[in-house]
Amino acid sequence: MDERLTPQHYFDLSEFAHRDLFAGVQRVWEVIPRIGDYVRAIVTPDIRGTVMDGAFVSGQVFVGEGTVVEPGACIFGPAYIGKNCTVRSGAYVRGDVVTGDGVVLGHASEFKNCVLMDGAQCPHFNYVGDSILGRRSHLGAGVIVSNLKISRDEIVVRLGDTEYPTGLQKFGVILGDESEIGCNAVINPGTLVGRGCLAYPLTSLRGYYPPRSVIKLRQHLEAVQRR
């Protein structure tokens, strides 16, 4: 087994409350189709945080202590939102979402079938679907995780010259602990980003990036005199 395929390559799960979701997984993307069944099994509807006037919460939803759901946010279950999270105005949680503690689900951002580990931040204008975001990872404003190929074909992960069929039509990103993606980047389907990576703004990410990579965008800009 290539170590780069394993959950441990991307995440420290030792203190993650939902590490059972990863039990027995050899290839990290195998977690993605498990999320829905997992969240349905663990969630007893309970609002322990604060749901402000003007927010909407419906269905099988757990909201942990210290969490604030701001006016205009919308959460459809099943969803498990951990402690001390912020669900900002305009956030749309579509179901099958699991978060750790201290997570930011941002303004005008959409989430479905995903796991956000402790301290993950998606603060502004993001889309996250069929993905796993590691501890203290961060998406800059406008970062979009694309989870479906135009062709609707099965998503295949490529590591070097080796291809790994995933069996998934929808699969966004595996974003390692403490990785940061710059503003308005696009993450293509089936992207694997190791721990501690940095991606420049406006990049188009695809494939696999080793831990602590700096993913640079090189473009040529030229200013000419107006006529």
C-alpha positions as CSV (number, residue, x, y, z in Angstrom):
1,M,0.0,0.0,0.0
2,D,1.3,3.4,-1.0
3,E,1.5,5.5,2.2
4,R,0.3,8.5,0.2
5,L,-3.1,6.9,-0.1
6,T,-3.7,6.5,3.7
7,P,-5.6,8.9,6.0
8,Q,-2.5,9.1,8.3
9,H,-0.5,10.8,5.5
10,Y,-2.9,13.7,5.6
11,F,-4.3,13.9,9.1
12,D,-3.4,13.5,12.8
13,L,-6.5,11.6,14.0
14,S,-5.3,11.0,17.5
15,E,-7.5,13.7,19.1
16,F,-10.3,13.9,16.5
17,A,-13.6,13.1,18.0
18,H,-14.8,11.4,14.8
19,R,-11.8,9.3,14.1
20,D,-14.0,6.2,14.1
21,L,-15.2,7.4,10.7
22,F,-11.7,6.4,9.4
23,A,-11.5,3.0,11.0
24,G,-10.3,0.3,8.6
25,V,-9.9,2.7,5.8
26,Q,-6.9,2.0,3.5
27,R,-7.4,4.7,0.8
28,V,-8.4,8.0,2.3
29,W,-11.2,8.7,-0.2
30,E,-13.1,5.6,1.1
31,V,-14.3,7.8,3.9
32,I,-16.4,10.0,1.6
33,P,-19.2,7.5,0.9
34,R,-19.3,6.7,4.6
35,I,-20.1,10.2,5.8
36,G,-23.9,10.0,5.5
37,D,-24.4,6.8,7.3
38,Y,-22.0,7.9,10.0
39,V,-23.7,11.2,10.8
40,R,-27.1,9.5,10.8
41,A,-25.8,7.0,13.4
42,I,-24.3,9.5,15.8
43,V,-26.7,12.5,15.7
44,T,-29.5,12.9,18.2
45,P,-31.1,16.3,17.4
46,D,-29.9,18.7,20.1
47,I,-29.1,22.4,20.0
48,R,-26.6,23.1,22.7
49,G,-25.2,26.3,21.2
50,T,-27.0,29.5,20.1
51,V,-29.2,29.7,17.0
52,M,-29.8,33.4,16.5
53,D,-33.1,34.8,15.2
54,G,-33.3,34.5,11.4
55,A,-31.2,31.3,11.2
56,F,-32.9,28.1,10.0
57,V,-32.1,24.6,11.4
58,S,-34.1,21.6,10.2
59,G,-33.9,17.8,10.6
60,Q,-31.4,15.7,12.3
61,V,-28.9,18.3,13.5
62,F,-26.6,18.5,16.5
63,V,-25.1,21.9,17.4
64,G,-22.4,21.8,20.1
65,E,-21.8,24.1,23.1
66,G,-20.5,27.5,22.3
67,T,-21.4,27.3,18.7
68,V,-23.2,30.3,17.1
69,V,-25.5,30.0,14.1
70,E,-25.9,33.5,12.7
71,P,-29.0,35.1,11.1
72,G,-29.4,33.9,7.6
73,A,-27.5,30.7,8.0
74,C,-29.3,27.5,7.0
75,I,-28.6,24.0,8.3
76,F,-30.3,20.9,6.9
77,G,-29.7,17.6,8.6
78,P,-28.2,15.2,9.0
79,A,-25.4,17.3,10.4
80,Y,-23.1,17.3,13.4
81,I,-21.6,20.7,14.2
82,G,-19.0,20.6,17.0
83,K,-18.3,22.9,19.9
84,N,-17.3,26.6,19.6
85,C,-17.9,26.8,15.8
86,T,-19.3,29.7,13.9
87,V,-21.9,29.2,11.2
88,R,-21.9,32.6,9.5
89,S,-24.7,34.5,7.9
90,G,-25.5,33.0,4.5
91,A,-23.9,29.7,5.2
92,Y,-25.7,26.7,3.6
93,V,-25.2,23.3,5.2
94,R,-27.0,20.8,2.8
95,G,-26.6,17.6,4.9
96,D,-24.2,14.8,5.6
97,V,-21.8,17.3,7.2
98,V,-19.5,16.5,10.2
99,T,-17.4,19.2,11.9
100,G,-14.9,19.1,14.7
101,D,-14.6,21.9,17.2
102,G,-13.7,25.6,16.5
103,V,-14.7,25.3,12.8
104,V,-15.7,28.3,10.7
105,L,-18.5,27.7,8.1
106,G,-18.4,31.0,6.3
107,H,-20.6,33.6,4.8
108,A,-22.2,32.6,1.5
109,S,-20.4,29.2,1.7
110,E,-22.0,25.8,0.9
111,F,-21.2,22.5,2.4
112,K,-22.4,18.9,1.6
113,N,-21.1,15.4,2.4
114,C,-17.9,16.6,4.0
115,V,-15.8,16.4,7.1
116,L,-14.2,19.5,8.6
117,M,-11.7,18.7,11.3
118,D,-10.9,20.9,14.4
119,G,-10.1,24.5,13.6
120,A,-10.8,24.2,9.8
121,Q,-11.8,27.5,8.3
122,C,-13.9,28.2,5.2
123,P,-14.7,31.8,6.0
124,H,-16.0,33.5,2.8
125,F,-17.7,32.4,-0.5
126,N,-16.5,28.8,-0.6
127,Y,-18.0,25.5,-1.9
128,V,-17.0,22.3,-0.2
129,G,-18.5,19.0,-1.2
130,D,-17.5,15.4,-1.0
131,S,-14.3,16.3,0.7
132,I,-12.3,16.1,3.9
133,L,-10.5,19.2,5.3
134,G,-7.8,18.6,7.9
135,R,-7.1,20.2,11.3
136,R,-6.5,24.0,11.1
137,S,-6.7,24.0,7.3
138,H,-7.9,27.2,5.6
139,L,-9.6,28.1,2.4
140,G,-9.2,31.7,1.2
141,A,-12.1,33.8,0.0
142,G,-13.7,32.4,-3.1
143,V,-12.0,29.0,-3.1
144,I,-14.2,26.5,-4.9
145,V,-13.8,22.7,-4.5
146,S,-15.0,21.1,-7.7
147,N,-16.4,17.6,-7.0
148,L,-17.8,16.4,-10.3
149,K,-16.1,16.1,-13.7
150,I,-17.7,17.7,-16.7
151,S,-17.9,14.2,-18.3
152,R,-19.6,12.8,-15.1
153,D,-17.0,9.9,-15.3
154,E,-15.6,8.1,-12.4
155,I,-12.8,10.1,-10.7
156,V,-9.4,8.6,-10.9
157,V,-6.5,9.6,-8.6
158,R,-3.1,9.7,-10.2
159,L,0.1,9.3,-8.3
160,G,3.0,9.5,-10.7
161,D,2.4,6.9,-13.4
162,T,-0.1,5.0,-11.3
163,E,-3.8,5.4,-11.6
164,Y,-6.2,4.5,-8.8
165,P,-9.9,4.3,-9.7
166,T,-12.0,5.6,-6.8
167,G,-15.4,4.2,-7.6
168,L,-16.7,7.8,-7.0
169,Q,-18.5,10.1,-9.4
170,K,-18.3,12.9,-6.8
171,F,-15.0,13.5,-4.9
172,G,-13.6,16.9,-4.2
173,V,-10.4,17.3,-2.1
174,I,-8.4,15.7,0.6
175,L,-6.8,18.7,2.3
176,G,-4.1,17.9,4.8
177,D,-3.7,19.4,8.3
178,E,-2.6,23.0,8.4
179,S,-2.7,23.5,4.6
180,E,-3.9,26.8,3.2
181,I,-5.4,27.6,-0.2
182,G,-5.1,31.1,-1.5
183,C,-8.1,33.2,-2.6
184,N,-10.1,32.3,-5.7
185,A,-8.3,29.1,-6.3
186,V,-10.1,26.1,-7.9
187,I,-9.5,22.6,-6.6
188,N,-10.3,20.1,-9.3
189,P,-12.0,16.8,-8.5
190,G,-9.9,14.1,-6.8
191,T,-7.1,16.4,-5.6
192,L,-4.9,15.2,-2.7
193,V,-3.0,17.9,-0.8
194,G,-0.5,16.9,1.9
195,R,-0.1,18.4,5.3
196,G,1.3,22.0,5.6
197,C,0.9,23.0,2.0
198,L,0.5,26.6,0.7
199,A,-1.2,27.3,-2.6
200,Y,-1.0,30.7,-4.3
201,P,-4.2,32.6,-5.1
202,L,-5.9,31.8,-8.4
203,T,-4.2,28.5,-8.8
204,S,-6.0,25.5,-10.3
205,L,-5.0,22.5,-8.3
206,R,-5.2,18.9,-9.5
207,G,-3.4,15.6,-8.7
208,Y,-1.2,15.0,-5.6
209,Y,0.9,17.5,-3.7
210,P,3.5,16.3,-1.2
211,P,3.5,17.6,2.4
212,R,4.8,21.2,2.8
213,S,4.6,22.0,-0.9
214,V,4.3,25.6,-2.0
215,I,2.0,25.5,-5.0
216,K,3.0,28.6,-7.1
217,L,1.1,30.2,-9.9
218,R,3.3,31.8,-12.6
219,Q,1.7,34.3,-14.9
220,H,3.0,37.1,-17.0
221,L,1.5,40.5,-16.5
222,E,2.2,43.5,-18.8
223,A,1.1,47.1,-18.4
224,V,1.1,49.2,-21.6
225,Q,0.3,52.8,-22.2
226,R,-3.3,53.6,-23.0
227,R,-3.9,55.1,-26.5
